[in-house]
Amino acid sequence: MASVSKRMLPSGKQVWLARYVDGGGERRFKQFTTKREAESFLLQARSQVAAGSHIPDRAASTVGKAFEMLMKTLEDEGAARATRRNYQVYYNGHVKPYLAARLLPKLHPADVGEWLDKLKEDGRTDDTRRRARVVLGVIYDEAIRRRLAYTNPVRALRSRRKTRRAEIHEAQDTLEIPERETVRALLAGAADVDGLFLIARQRTDKGLQTVEVRRVPAKHPINVLRTFRKEHPGAEVQAYRPTPWLRPMLAAMALAGLRIGEARGLSWHRIHAEHLEVREAVDAFNELGTVKTVAALRTVPIGPQLAAILANWKAASKGKDGLTFPSEEKTPLGYANIANRQLKPLQIALGITAADGSPRWTAHDFRHFAVSLWIDEGAAIKQVSEWAGHEAPDFTQRVYGHLFSAGRADRRAISAGELSVLGEIEPATRTQHGNDNDSEIPFNTIA
């Protein structure tokens, strides 16, 4: 029987005791300072027991314990190491310090809102808070699956309606995307594999600013670099030479919308005359595996320009099977190799930098450029969403909606976009075949 009774503790303090039987038939009790609190708890507990959703405090798990269970589940299910690492990073930095000791049933939507406000007060960005909220929501999803919780306070928390001022600010703060002239210059610079760029940079109060960039033939680089250093005492000097795989990789990201991991995981048998098949990607641990989502499994049409660039790269690299852009050891290229040793110095060499002298664009910005190119050439939002591998057109609309306008569609949009960046169709290189007759590489030999 459920009841509320008054009790006098040995210390002389008076408390009110709520007694009830839980769903498993075990007798439970909990003490309160006032009779009203005890009766309110008992009413809620009896309702939860009847609904089969009551979890006594002594049997409840904490957020920290539930996270450990989540990580064990992800490991058992074979989740990607990069995914597990991201969960761990956001939990350790933004959930654990605030909520790890909280009991799952005792965390309510209002508590989640206060936690998000506290994160903002402590300097977390909106994106960081959003990701931390996702992690907490997944923790509760796992707890519900294990019957350690029956409601998810993260899902129950309503997003605050944005003020008109915030909506205007967000509309003005649109996504930054490279211009066509910028991408054209980067692709042209990446093609200069016979040149050596000597770069001198001086540290100032505005950052590391470029003093001089000098292009010299890539012969006797040590002697040339030694002389260049003497001409710029006190400056940070580096020598940069574009690697042959850089241009075709940048073209694949800028014209086919590949993510950097997808470009690193692209294989020759996925490349065809008029389309690419996106099936694999390389993660943060440089491990090759399938793409993360079903939406990322896609077929992207390509125009004759990109087809020719990839065909020429296949001939130059003597590629037959395996990765399209492998390292010297035939393993996936590391992200740092691409970003720090190639893309960043290329931008510095071409003067494509921000006010503080840092490189202006990241590898992912080429993907943004591809999406904007398709939109500019008139592709429909549903088609763009499929080509980009987005979960739904709603996401495409939310991120790129301000770019949409009427125009051409489908492969015509792809070809027109490529021509606007690269000009005339690049002729395929010639190669020696078994009969010693020169012939162009046909597109259908790419696969």
C-alpha positions as CSV (number, residue, x, y, z in Angstrom):
1,M,0.0,0.0,0.0
2,A,1.2,3.5,-0.7
3,S,1.1,5.9,2.2
4,V,2.6,9.1,3.6
5,S,3.4,9.2,7.3
6,K,5.3,11.5,9.7
7,R,8.5,10.3,11.3
8,M,10.8,11.7,13.9
9,L,14.5,11.1,13.3
10,P,16.9,10.4,16.2
11,S,18.3,13.9,15.7
12,G,14.9,15.3,16.6
13,K,14.2,16.4,13.0
14,Q,10.7,15.7,11.7
15,V,10.4,14.3,8.2
16,W,7.6,12.9,6.0
17,L,8.0,9.3,4.6
18,A,6.4,8.2,1.3
19,R,6.0,4.4,1.1
20,Y,5.1,2.5,-2.1
21,V,5.7,-0.7,-4.0
22,D,7.6,-0.5,-7.3
23,G,6.9,-2.4,-10.5
24,G,9.0,-5.3,-9.4
25,G,7.0,-5.8,-6.2
26,E,9.8,-4.3,-4.0
27,R,8.8,-2.0,-1.2
28,R,10.3,1.5,-1.5
29,F,10.3,4.6,0.6
30,K,11.7,8.1,0.4
31,Q,11.7,10.9,2.9
32,F,10.8,14.6,2.4
33,T,10.8,17.8,4.5
34,T,7.1,18.6,4.0
35,K,4.0,16.5,3.6
36,R,3.1,18.3,0.3
37,E,6.4,17.2,-1.2
38,A,5.9,13.6,-0.1
39,E,2.3,13.4,-1.4
40,S,3.4,15.0,-4.7
41,F,6.2,12.4,-5.1
42,L,3.9,9.5,-4.2
43,L,1.3,10.6,-6.7
44,Q,3.9,10.7,-9.5
45,A,5.5,7.4,-8.4
46,R,2.2,5.6,-8.4
47,S,1.4,6.9,-11.9
48,Q,4.8,5.8,-13.2
49,V,4.5,2.4,-11.6
50,A,1.1,1.9,-13.2
51,A,2.6,3.0,-16.6
52,G,5.7,0.7,-16.1
53,S,8.1,3.7,-16.4
54,H,9.1,4.1,-12.8
55,I,12.8,4.0,-11.9
56,P,13.7,4.3,-8.2
57,D,16.6,6.6,-7.4
58,R,18.7,3.7,-5.9
59,A,18.4,1.8,-9.2
60,A,18.9,4.8,-11.5
61,S,22.1,5.3,-13.5
62,T,24.0,8.5,-13.9
63,V,24.7,10.3,-17.2
64,G,28.3,9.2,-16.9
65,K,27.5,5.6,-16.5
66,A,25.1,5.7,-19.4
67,F,27.8,7.2,-21.6
68,E,30.1,4.3,-20.8
69,M,27.3,1.9,-21.9
70,L,26.8,3.9,-25.1
71,M,30.5,3.7,-26.0
72,K,30.5,-0.1,-25.3
73,T,27.5,-0.4,-27.6
74,L,29.1,1.6,-30.4
75,E,32.3,-0.5,-30.1
76,D,30.3,-3.7,-30.2
77,E,28.3,-2.5,-33.3
78,G,31.5,-1.6,-35.1
79,A,31.0,2.1,-35.2
80,A,33.8,4.0,-36.9
81,R,36.7,5.0,-34.6
82,A,36.3,8.6,-35.7
83,T,32.6,8.6,-34.6
84,R,33.5,7.2,-31.2
85,R,36.3,9.7,-30.8
86,N,34.0,12.6,-31.6
87,Y,31.5,11.4,-29.0
88,Q,34.3,11.1,-26.5
89,V,35.7,14.5,-27.2
90,Y,32.3,16.3,-26.9
91,Y,31.3,14.3,-23.8
92,N,34.6,15.0,-22.0
93,G,34.7,18.7,-22.8
94,H,31.1,19.8,-22.6
95,V,28.8,17.1,-20.9
96,K,31.0,15.4,-18.3
97,P,32.0,18.5,-16.3
98,Y,28.4,19.6,-15.9
99,L,26.1,16.5,-16.0
100,A,28.1,13.3,-15.4
101,A,26.9,12.8,-11.8
102,R,23.3,13.6,-12.5
103,L,20.8,10.7,-12.3
104,L,19.1,10.0,-15.6
105,P,15.5,10.2,-14.3
106,K,16.2,13.5,-12.5
107,L,17.3,15.4,-15.6
108,H,14.4,17.4,-17.0
109,P,14.1,19.6,-20.2
110,A,14.5,22.7,-18.0
111,D,17.8,21.3,-16.7
112,V,19.0,20.7,-20.2
113,G,18.1,24.3,-21.1
114,E,20.1,25.6,-18.1
115,W,23.0,23.4,-19.1
116,L,23.0,24.8,-22.7
117,D,22.8,28.3,-21.3
118,K,25.8,27.6,-19.0
119,L,27.8,26.3,-21.9
120,K,27.1,29.6,-23.7
121,E,28.2,31.6,-20.7
122,D,31.4,29.6,-20.6
123,G,32.3,30.6,-24.1
124,R,31.1,27.6,-26.2
125,T,30.1,28.4,-29.7
126,D,26.6,27.6,-31.0
127,D,28.0,24.8,-33.1
128,T,29.7,23.3,-30.1
129,R,26.6,23.5,-28.0
130,R,24.6,21.9,-30.8
131,R,27.0,19.0,-31.0
132,A,27.1,18.5,-27.3
133,R,23.3,18.5,-27.2
134,V,23.3,15.7,-29.8
135,V,25.7,13.6,-27.7
136,L,23.5,14.0,-24.6
137,G,20.5,13.1,-26.7
138,V,22.2,9.9,-28.0
139,I,23.2,9.0,-24.4
140,Y,19.5,9.1,-23.4
141,D,18.5,7.1,-26.5
142,E,20.8,4.3,-25.4
143,A,19.5,4.6,-21.8
144,I,15.9,4.3,-23.0
145,R,16.9,1.2,-25.0
146,R,18.4,-0.3,-21.9
147,R,15.3,0.7,-19.8
148,L,17.4,3.0,-17.6
149,A,15.2,5.9,-18.6
150,Y,11.8,6.3,-20.2
151,T,11.9,9.9,-21.5
152,N,14.5,11.9,-23.4
153,P,14.7,15.4,-22.0
154,V,16.8,16.5,-24.9
155,R,14.2,15.6,-27.4
156,A,11.5,17.1,-25.2
157,L,13.3,20.4,-25.0
158,R,11.8,22.9,-27.4
159,S,14.1,25.1,-29.4
160,R,13.8,28.7,-28.6
161,R,12.2,30.8,-31.2
162,K,14.7,33.2,-32.8
163,T,14.1,36.9,-32.4
164,R,13.7,38.9,-35.6
165,R,17.1,40.5,-34.9
166,A,18.7,37.0,-34.7
167,E,17.0,35.9,-37.9
168,I,18.3,39.0,-39.8
169,H,21.8,38.5,-38.4
170,E,21.7,34.8,-39.5
171,A,20.5,35.7,-43.0
172,Q,23.4,38.2,-43.3
173,D,25.9,35.7,-42.0
174,T,25.7,33.5,-45.2
175,L,28.1,30.7,-46.1
176,E,31.4,31.9,-47.6
177,I,32.2,30.1,-50.8
178,P,35.2,30.6,-53.1
179,E,34.7,32.5,-56.3
180,R,35.1,30.8,-59.7
181,E,38.2,32.9,-60.4
182,T,39.7,31.7,-57.1
183,V,39.1,28.0,-57.9
184,R,40.4,28.5,-61.4
185,A,43.6,30.1,-60.1
186,L,44.1,27.3,-57.5
187,L,43.6,24.6,-60.2
188,A,46.0,26.4,-62.5
189,G,48.6,26.8,-59.7
190,A,48.3,23.1,-58.7
191,A,49.1,22.2,-62.3
192,D,52.5,23.9,-62.1
193,V,54.3,20.8,-61.0
194,D,57.6,21.8,-62.7
195,G,57.9,25.0,-60.7
196,L,59.3,25.6,-57.2
197,F,57.7,28.4,-55.1
198,L,60.0,30.1,-52.6
199,I,58.0,31.8,-49.9
200,A,59.3,34.3,-47.3
201,R,56.9,35.3,-44.5
202,Q,57.5,37.8,-41.7
203,R,55.7,37.8,-38.4
204,T,53.9,41.1,-37.6
205,D,51.2,42.3,-35.3
206,K,48.7,41.3,-38.0
207,G,49.9,37.8,-38.2
208,L,52.4,36.0,-40.5
209,Q,52.5,38.1,-43.6
210,T,54.0,37.1,-46.9
211,V,57.1,39.2,-47.9
212,E,57.9,37.6,-51.2
213,V,56.9,34.6,-53.4
214,R,59.4,33.7,-56.1
215,R,58.8,30.9,-58.7
216,V,62.0,29.2,-59.9
217,P,62.6,26.0,-61.9
218,A,62.6,23.0,-59.7
219,K,66.3,22.3,-60.3
220,H,68.9,22.4,-57.6
221,P,66.4,23.4,-55.0
222,I,68.9,23.3,-52.1
223,N,71.2,25.9,-53.6
224,V,68.3,28.2,-54.7
225,L,66.7,27.9,-51.3
226,R,70.0,28.7,-49.5
227,T,70.3,31.9,-51.5
228,F,66.7,32.9,-50.9
229,R,67.1,32.5,-47.2
230,K,70.1,34.9,-47.2
231,E,68.0,37.5,-49.0
232,H,65.4,37.3,-46.2
233,P,67.1,37.2,-42.8
234,G,64.7,36.8,-40.0
235,A,61.8,35.7,-42.2
236,E,60.2,32.2,-42.2
237,V,61.2,30.7,-45.5
238,Q,59.8,27.5,-47.1
239,A,60.0,25.9,-50.5
240,Y,56.8,24.5,-52.0
241,R,56.2,22.4,-55.1
242,P,52.7,21.2,-56.1
243,T,52.4,17.5,-56.2
244,P,51.0,15.9,-59.3
245,W,47.9,14.5,-57.5
246,L,46.8,17.8,-56.1
247,R,45.1,19.2,-59.2
248,P,42.9,16.2,-60.0
249,M,42.0,15.8,-56.3
250,L,41.0,19.5,-56.1
251,A,39.0,19.2,-59.3
252,A,37.2,16.1,-57.9
253,M,36.2,18.1,-54.8
254,A,35.4,21.3,-56.6
255,L,33.4,19.8,-59.5
256,A,32.0,16.6,-58.1
257,G,31.4,17.8,-54.5
258,L,33.4,15.1,-52.8
259,R,34.2,15.4,-49.1
260,I,37.9,15.3,-48.4
261,G,37.5,11.8,-46.9
262,E,35.6,10.6,-50.0
263,A,38.3,12.0,-52.3
264,R,41.0,10.2,-50.3
265,G,38.9,7.0,-50.5
266,L,38.0,7.2,-54.2
267,S,39.1,4.2,-56.2
268,W,39.6,3.9,-60.0
269,H,36.9,1.3,-60.4
270,R,34.4,3.9,-59.0
271,I,35.2,6.4,-61.8
272,H,33.3,6.1,-65.1
273,A,32.9,8.1,-68.3
274,E,30.0,10.2,-67.1
275,H,29.8,9.7,-63.3
276,L,31.5,8.8,-60.1
277,E,30.3,6.3,-57.5
278,V,30.8,7.4,-53.9
279,R,31.0,4.3,-51.7
280,E,34.1,4.6,-49.5
281,A,35.8,7.2,-47.4
282,V,38.9,7.6,-45.3
283,D,38.3,8.6,-41.7
284,A,40.3,10.8,-39.2
285,F,42.5,7.7,-38.3
286,N,43.4,7.3,-42.0
287,E,41.4,4.1,-42.2
288,L,39.4,3.2,-45.4
289,G,35.8,2.1,-44.9
290,T,32.3,2.7,-46.2
291,V,30.8,6.2,-46.0
292,K,29.0,7.0,-42.8
293,T,25.4,7.4,-44.0
294,V,23.1,5.9,-46.5
295,A,22.6,9.3,-48.2
296,A,26.4,9.5,-48.8
297,L,26.2,6.4,-50.9
298,R,25.5,8.2,-54.2
299,T,26.3,8.6,-57.9
300,V,27.5,12.0,-59.0
301,P,27.5,12.9,-62.7
302,I,30.7,14.5,-64.1
303,G,31.3,16.5,-67.2
304,P,33.9,15.9,-69.9
305,Q,36.4,18.3,-68.2
306,L,36.7,16.4,-65.0
307,A,36.6,13.1,-66.9
308,A,39.6,14.2,-69.0
309,I,41.5,15.5,-65.9
310,L,41.0,12.1,-64.2
311,A,41.9,10.2,-67.3
312,N,45.1,12.2,-67.7
313,W,46.0,11.6,-64.0
314,K,45.4,7.9,-64.5
315,A,47.8,7.8,-67.4
316,A,50.4,9.9,-65.6
317,S,50.2,7.8,-62.4
318,K,49.9,4.5,-64.3
319,G,46.8,3.8,-62.2
320,K,45.0,0.6,-62.9
321,D,43.1,-0.3,-59.8
322,G,43.2,0.7,-56.1
323,L,43.1,4.2,-54.8
324,T,42.9,7.1,-57.2
325,F,45.1,9.3,-54.9
326,P,47.4,6.9,-53.0
327,S,50.5,7.8,-51.0
328,E,53.9,6.4,-52.0
329,E,53.1,3.4,-49.9
330,K,49.8,2.9,-51.7
331,T,47.9,3.8,-48.6
332,P,45.3,6.6,-48.2
333,L,46.8,10.1,-48.2
334,G,46.8,11.7,-44.8
335,Y,44.7,14.8,-44.3
336,A,47.7,16.7,-42.9
337,N,49.7,15.9,-46.0
338,I,46.9,17.4,-48.2
339,A,46.1,20.4,-46.1
340,N,49.4,21.5,-44.5
341,R,51.9,20.4,-47.2
342,Q,49.9,21.2,-50.3
343,L,46.7,23.2,-50.1
344,K,47.8,25.8,-47.5
345,P,51.2,26.6,-49.1
346,L,49.5,26.7,-52.6
347,Q,47.2,29.5,-51.4
348,I,50.1,31.4,-49.8
349,A,52.1,31.1,-53.0
350,L,49.2,32.5,-55.0
351,G,48.3,35.2,-52.5
352,I,44.9,33.7,-51.6
353,T,45.1,34.6,-47.9
354,A,43.0,36.3,-45.2
355,A,43.9,39.6,-43.5
356,D,46.1,37.8,-40.9
357,G,48.1,36.0,-43.7
358,S,46.6,32.6,-43.2
359,P,45.3,30.5,-46.1
360,R,41.8,31.6,-47.1
361,W,40.1,28.2,-47.9
362,T,39.9,24.7,-46.5
363,A,39.4,21.5,-48.4
364,H,35.7,21.4,-47.4
365,D,35.2,24.8,-49.1
366,F,35.7,23.1,-52.5
367,R,32.7,20.9,-51.7
368,H,30.7,24.1,-50.9
369,F,31.9,25.5,-54.2
370,A,30.6,22.4,-56.1
371,V,27.2,22.7,-54.6
372,S,27.0,26.4,-55.4
373,L,28.1,25.7,-58.9
374,W,25.3,23.2,-59.5
375,I,22.8,25.7,-58.0
376,D,24.2,28.6,-60.2
377,E,23.7,26.5,-63.3
378,G,20.1,25.7,-62.4
379,A,20.1,22.2,-60.9
380,A,16.9,21.5,-58.8
381,I,17.3,21.3,-55.0
382,K,16.3,17.6,-54.8
383,Q,19.0,16.8,-57.4
384,V,21.6,18.9,-55.7
385,S,20.8,17.2,-52.4
386,E,21.3,13.8,-53.9
387,W,24.6,14.7,-55.7
388,A,25.9,16.2,-52.5
389,G,24.9,13.2,-50.3
390,H,22.8,15.3,-47.9
391,E,20.2,13.5,-45.7
392,A,17.3,15.5,-47.1
393,P,16.6,18.5,-49.4
394,D,15.6,20.4,-46.2
395,F,19.3,20.4,-45.2
396,T,20.4,21.6,-48.6
397,Q,17.7,24.4,-48.5
398,R,18.8,25.4,-45.0
399,V,22.5,25.7,-45.9
400,Y,22.4,26.8,-49.5
401,G,18.8,28.1,-50.0
402,H,20.0,31.7,-50.6
403,L,21.9,30.5,-53.7
404,F,19.0,29.0,-55.6
405,S,17.7,30.5,-58.8
406,A,16.0,29.2,-62.0
407,G,18.2,27.7,-64.7
408,R,19.6,24.5,-66.3
409,A,19.6,21.1,-64.7
410,D,21.1,17.7,-64.6
411,R,24.3,16.9,-66.5
412,R,24.0,20.0,-68.5
413,A,24.4,22.0,-65.3
414,I,27.5,20.0,-64.5
415,S,29.2,20.5,-67.9
416,A,28.4,24.2,-67.9
417,G,29.8,24.7,-64.5
418,E,33.0,22.9,-65.4
419,L,33.4,25.0,-68.6
420,S,32.9,28.2,-66.6
421,V,35.8,27.3,-64.3
422,L,38.3,25.6,-66.7
423,G,37.5,27.0,-70.1
424,E,37.8,24.6,-73.1
425,I,37.8,20.9,-72.7
426,E,41.2,19.6,-71.7
427,P,42.6,17.3,-74.3
428,A,43.4,13.8,-73.1
429,T,47.1,12.9,-73.0
430,R,48.5,10.3,-75.4
431,T,50.0,7.1,-74.2
432,Q,51.9,4.2,-75.7
433,H,50.0,1.0,-76.3
434,G,51.2,-2.5,-77.1
435,N,51.2,-1.8,-80.9
436,D,53.3,1.4,-80.4
437,N,50.4,3.4,-81.9
438,D,49.6,6.7,-80.1
439,S,45.9,7.0,-79.3
440,E,43.9,9.2,-77.0
441,I,42.7,7.7,-73.7
442,P,39.0,7.1,-74.2
443,F,36.7,8.1,-71.3
444,N,35.4,4.5,-71.0
445,T,38.9,3.3,-70.0
446,I,38.8,5.3,-66.8
447,A,36.9,2.5,-65.0
